[in-house]
Amino acid sequence: MGVARRDGVARRGTLALALVASAAGCGAKTGLDTEPAVDLCGDGWDGDADGLVDEDCPCEAGFTQVCYSGPPETTDVGACRSGVQACDPTSGTLGACEGEVLPAREDCDNGVDDDCDGAADCRDAECRRGEHCEASFVRTEICDGLDNDGDGRADEGQACPQGDGPCPVAGAIRICDSYCGVHQRCRADGTWGPCIIDGSGPATVCSVHADCERGEWCDVGNCISARPCFADGDCGGSGWCAAEQGTCVDECFHHDDCDPPTVCDLGRCVDDPYYPSL
């Protein structure tokens, strides 16, 4: 089955539809000086803003395309998601856009960008002047896998505990011990999953410094050279020696050496920039 994608995204299979303009409402020209808003066949948008996508556009049985009837700027932003519409073999035209999620009223207290404008909860203009948000505009991030403070990140600032032991709630995210771009997600069985490099896959070489040779750091899943040492004096008065790894550090070796909301990155305490995409 062919699936058409918008905006030049790769098409899969051979399209079973010749996309044409027709006088029935698929981009037909009227001859007027100012053309009315119309749906252009095959673009997957609601061009005439009537709540329907590519209505009356001719198609062949088996053809499907990605569609979205909401404002284009909200497509796949926040909670909003595109849908899929299929050809109705009876009418020979495209059917309804199924499975799409359109903007909704902002909840203000669920960690989700419900109206799909790029801001969640109290950081959304719909909520900011409300009694709930005026009382506490910036809320505290807790270890639950949600963006509690509405800044676009979940569980940042070491909201989740380090060290061994079970995790508090499925979906919670914590930084691994080696680098601020590598994180773990809490699994349904209450255990922490593997260290993942910002959604791209497991760290194949290392996930903690101890996976590397003495005098090396674990940096984004790879072992790189650091200043080697056996004692603090080997670091030339700059920082101290993390003897267990044989590396000189300026401020920290483990994340626990840094105060929230900072994390340890190659010997220095830096702001945790993590945006969850897992």
C-alpha positions as CSV (number, residue, x, y, z in Angstrom):
1,M,0.0,0.0,0.0
2,G,1.5,3.4,-1.0
3,V,1.7,6.1,1.7
4,A,2.0,9.7,0.6
5,R,3.9,12.1,2.8
6,R,3.7,15.9,2.9
7,D,6.5,18.4,2.3
8,G,8.7,16.3,0.1
9,V,9.2,13.6,2.7
10,A,10.1,10.3,1.0
11,R,7.2,8.3,-0.5
12,R,6.9,4.6,0.1
13,G,5.7,2.4,-2.7
14,T,4.2,3.5,-6.0
15,L,1.4,6.0,-5.6
16,A,-1.9,4.7,-6.8
17,L,-3.3,8.2,-7.3
18,A,-2.8,10.8,-10.0
19,L,-3.2,14.0,-8.1
20,V,-5.2,16.4,-10.2
21,A,-7.1,19.6,-9.7
22,S,-10.8,19.4,-10.2
23,A,-13.7,21.8,-10.2
24,A,-15.2,19.8,-7.3
25,G,-13.0,21.6,-4.8
26,C,-9.4,20.3,-5.3
27,G,-7.6,23.5,-6.2
28,A,-9.7,24.4,-9.2
29,K,-9.2,27.9,-10.6
30,T,-12.3,30.2,-10.6
31,G,-11.0,33.0,-12.7
32,L,-11.7,35.5,-9.9
33,D,-9.2,38.2,-9.1
34,T,-9.0,36.9,-5.5
35,E,-9.0,33.1,-5.4
36,P,-11.0,31.5,-2.6
37,A,-9.3,29.2,-0.1
38,V,-9.4,25.6,-1.4
39,D,-8.0,22.2,-0.6
40,L,-5.2,21.3,-2.9
41,C,-5.3,17.6,-3.7
42,G,-2.5,15.6,-2.2
43,D,-1.0,18.0,0.3
44,G,-2.7,16.5,3.4
45,W,-3.8,19.9,4.7
46,D,-7.2,21.5,5.3
47,G,-6.6,24.3,2.9
48,D,-10.1,25.8,3.1
49,A,-10.3,25.5,6.9
50,D,-13.6,23.6,6.9
51,G,-12.4,20.8,9.1
52,L,-11.9,18.4,6.2
53,V,-8.7,17.4,4.4
54,D,-8.6,17.1,0.6
55,E,-12.3,16.4,0.5
56,D,-13.7,15.4,-2.9
57,C,-10.3,14.7,-4.2
58,P,-10.3,11.7,-6.5
59,C,-8.2,8.6,-5.6
60,E,-7.8,4.9,-6.3
61,A,-8.5,2.1,-4.0
62,G,-5.6,1.3,-1.6
63,F,-4.1,4.8,-1.6
64,T,-3.4,6.5,1.8
65,Q,-1.7,9.7,2.8
66,V,-0.6,11.5,6.0
67,C,-3.1,14.2,6.9
68,Y,-3.8,17.0,9.4
69,S,-6.8,19.2,9.7
70,G,-5.6,21.6,12.4
71,P,-3.4,24.7,12.0
72,P,-0.2,23.7,10.1
73,E,2.0,25.3,12.7
74,T,0.7,22.9,15.4
75,T,1.4,19.7,13.4
76,D,3.3,17.2,15.6
77,V,3.9,19.9,18.2
78,G,3.2,19.0,21.9
79,A,0.2,16.5,22.1
80,C,-0.8,17.1,18.4
81,R,-0.3,14.3,15.9
82,S,-0.9,13.8,12.2
83,G,-3.4,11.2,11.1
84,V,-3.9,9.0,8.0
85,Q,-6.7,9.1,5.4
86,A,-7.5,6.4,3.0
87,C,-9.3,6.3,-0.3
88,D,-13.0,5.3,-0.1
89,P,-13.4,2.7,-2.9
90,T,-17.1,3.3,-3.0
91,S,-16.9,7.1,-3.7
92,G,-13.5,7.1,-5.2
93,T,-12.5,10.1,-3.0
94,L,-10.4,10.5,0.1
95,G,-12.1,9.7,3.4
96,A,-11.8,11.2,6.8
97,C,-8.4,11.9,8.5
98,E,-8.2,9.1,11.1
99,G,-6.1,9.1,14.2
100,E,-5.1,12.8,14.2
101,V,-4.8,14.7,17.5
102,L,-5.8,18.3,17.3
103,P,-5.1,21.2,19.7
104,A,-7.1,21.2,22.9
105,R,-7.5,23.6,25.8
106,E,-4.4,23.8,27.9
107,D,-4.8,21.7,31.1
108,C,-2.3,23.8,33.1
109,D,-1.3,21.0,35.4
110,N,-0.5,17.8,33.4
111,G,3.0,18.4,32.0
112,V,1.6,18.3,28.4
113,D,1.4,21.0,25.8
114,D,-2.3,20.4,25.1
115,D,-2.8,23.3,22.7
116,C,0.3,22.6,20.8
117,D,1.8,26.1,20.9
118,G,5.2,25.0,22.2
119,A,4.5,25.8,25.9
120,A,3.2,23.6,28.6
121,D,1.2,24.3,31.7
122,C,2.0,27.6,33.5
123,R,4.4,28.7,30.8
124,D,1.5,28.7,28.4
125,A,-0.3,32.1,27.9
126,E,-3.6,30.5,28.5
127,C,-2.6,29.5,32.0
128,R,-0.2,32.1,33.2
129,R,-2.8,34.6,34.5
130,G,-4.8,31.9,36.2
131,E,-5.0,31.6,40.0
132,H,-3.1,28.3,39.9
133,C,-0.2,29.6,37.9
134,E,0.0,33.0,39.6
135,A,0.4,31.2,42.9
136,S,3.4,29.2,41.7
137,F,4.6,30.1,38.2
138,V,7.6,27.8,38.3
139,R,6.8,24.5,39.9
140,T,9.3,22.0,41.3
141,E,10.5,19.2,39.0
142,I,9.9,15.8,40.5
143,C,10.9,12.3,39.4
144,D,7.8,11.2,37.4
145,G,8.7,11.4,33.7
146,L,6.7,14.6,33.3
147,D,7.7,18.2,32.6
148,N,6.4,19.5,35.9
149,D,7.8,23.1,35.6
150,G,6.8,23.5,32.0
151,D,10.3,24.3,30.6
152,G,10.2,21.6,27.9
153,R,12.4,19.1,29.8
154,A,11.4,16.2,32.1
155,D,13.1,15.2,35.3
156,E,16.0,17.6,34.8
157,G,18.2,18.9,37.5
158,Q,18.8,15.5,39.1
159,A,15.1,15.1,40.1
160,C,15.6,11.4,40.0
161,P,17.9,9.7,42.5
162,Q,21.3,8.4,41.6
163,G,22.9,5.2,42.8
164,D,21.5,1.6,42.9
165,G,18.0,0.7,43.7
166,P,14.5,0.6,42.1
167,C,13.2,3.6,40.2
168,P,10.0,5.4,41.4
169,V,7.7,5.4,38.4
170,A,7.7,4.0,34.9
171,G,8.8,6.6,32.4
172,A,11.0,8.6,34.8
173,I,14.3,9.7,33.4
174,R,17.7,10.1,35.1
175,I,21.1,10.9,34.0
176,C,23.7,8.2,33.8
177,D,27.0,8.5,35.8
178,S,29.3,9.4,32.9
179,Y,27.9,12.2,30.7
180,C,25.1,14.6,30.6
181,G,23.8,13.4,27.2
182,V,23.3,9.8,28.4
183,H,20.2,8.9,30.3
184,Q,18.2,6.0,31.7
185,R,14.4,5.5,31.6
186,C,12.5,3.7,34.4
187,R,10.9,0.5,33.2
188,A,7.5,-0.9,34.1
189,D,9.1,-3.5,36.4
190,G,10.6,-0.8,38.6
191,T,14.2,-1.1,37.3
192,W,16.3,1.4,35.4
193,G,16.9,0.6,31.8
194,P,20.2,0.8,29.9
195,C,22.1,4.1,29.4
196,I,20.9,5.6,26.1
197,I,22.5,8.4,24.2
198,D,19.8,11.0,23.7
199,G,17.4,8.6,21.9
200,S,20.0,7.3,19.4
201,G,20.6,3.9,21.0
202,P,22.6,2.2,23.7
203,A,26.1,3.4,24.5
204,T,28.1,0.6,22.8
205,V,31.6,1.3,24.2
206,C,30.9,2.7,27.7
207,S,28.2,4.0,29.9
208,V,30.3,4.8,33.0
209,H,33.9,5.9,33.4
210,A,34.8,2.6,34.9
211,D,34.1,0.9,31.5
212,C,37.2,2.7,30.2
213,E,41.0,2.3,30.8
214,R,42.7,4.3,33.5
215,G,43.3,7.9,32.4
216,E,40.2,8.0,30.2
217,W,36.7,9.4,30.4
218,C,33.4,7.9,29.1
219,D,32.1,10.7,26.8
220,V,28.8,10.0,24.9
221,G,29.5,6.3,24.8
222,N,33.1,6.5,23.8
223,C,36.3,6.4,25.8
224,I,38.5,9.5,25.4
225,S,41.8,10.6,26.9
226,A,41.9,12.7,30.1
227,R,44.8,14.1,32.2
228,P,46.2,10.9,33.9
229,C,47.1,10.9,37.6
230,F,47.9,8.7,40.6
231,A,47.6,11.5,43.3
232,D,46.4,15.1,43.6
233,G,49.9,16.4,43.1
234,D,49.9,15.0,39.5
235,C,47.2,17.5,38.5
236,G,49.6,20.5,38.8
237,G,47.5,22.3,41.4
238,S,44.4,22.4,39.2
239,G,41.6,20.3,40.6
240,W,42.2,16.9,42.1
241,C,42.8,13.3,41.2
242,A,39.9,10.8,40.9
243,A,42.2,7.9,41.9
244,E,39.7,5.1,41.0
245,Q,39.9,6.2,37.4
246,G,43.3,7.9,37.3
247,T,42.0,11.1,35.9
248,C,42.4,14.7,37.0
249,V,39.2,16.6,37.5
250,D,38.5,20.3,38.0
251,E,35.2,20.2,40.0
252,C,33.6,16.8,39.9
253,F,33.9,13.1,39.0
254,H,30.3,11.8,39.7
255,H,27.1,13.7,39.2
256,D,26.6,13.6,43.0
257,D,29.6,15.9,43.3
258,C,27.6,18.7,41.7
259,D,24.6,20.6,43.2
260,P,21.3,20.4,41.3
261,P,20.4,21.5,38.7
262,T,24.0,20.9,37.4
263,V,25.6,17.7,36.4
264,C,29.1,16.5,36.0
265,D,30.5,16.6,32.4
266,L,34.2,15.7,32.0
267,G,35.3,17.1,35.3
268,R,33.1,20.2,35.4
269,C,29.7,21.0,36.8
270,V,27.5,22.2,34.0
271,D,23.7,22.9,33.5
272,D,21.8,19.7,32.5
273,P,20.7,20.4,28.9
274,Y,18.7,17.3,28.5
275,Y,15.5,17.3,26.5
276,P,13.8,13.9,26.7
277,S,13.4,12.4,23.2
278,L,13.4,8.8,24.2
